[in-house]
Amino acid sequence: MKELLRKMSVGIFLVTLSEHGAMICTEKVSTHKEADSIEIVDVCGAGDGVIAVATLMAHKGATSEQILHSTNKTGRIVCQKTGVAGITIDELLD
């Protein structure tokens, strides 16, 4: 991930790891957060939701830990819905 970070000239790199959570890499630190174990109903929309939440949080200056917590929560919520689903701000803040 660090090599890709340098080659792509980006400041932060997020990799989702399905049921294993997600990992963020910056020039200074790599952080991994395990996902909570859930019963998955449907994965449609989960990746889009994770990207949207991670991008917004990174833009607003959130820490890697905050981003990972929120993106894992986003994926968990969306995967418990049927069909192409999104997440509301209320669901994320709950």
Residue, then its C-alpha position, 0 to 999 in steps of 0.5 A: m500500500k505504501e508503494l501505491l501511495r507514493k506511485m499515485s501521489v495521494g495522501i491517503f489510501l483506503v483498502t476494504l477487506s470485506e469481512h476483515g474490515a478495512m485498512i488506511c495507509t498514509e505516509k506516516v502510518s498504516t491502520h487496520k480495523e476489524a469488521d464486526s461480524i454480521e449476517i449479510v443480507d446484500v452487499c449492493g451499495a456498500g462499496d459506494g457508501v464506504i467510498a462516499v463516507a471515507t472521502l467526506m471524512a478525509h476531506k473534513g480532516a478526520t483521523s484514520e481511526q475515525i474514518l475506519h470506524s465510520t466506513n466499517k459502520t457504513g458497510r455494516i449498515v448497508c449490508q443489512k439492507t436489501g437491494v441497492a441501498g445507501i445510508t442516512i446521516d442518522e444511521l451513521l450517527d446512531 
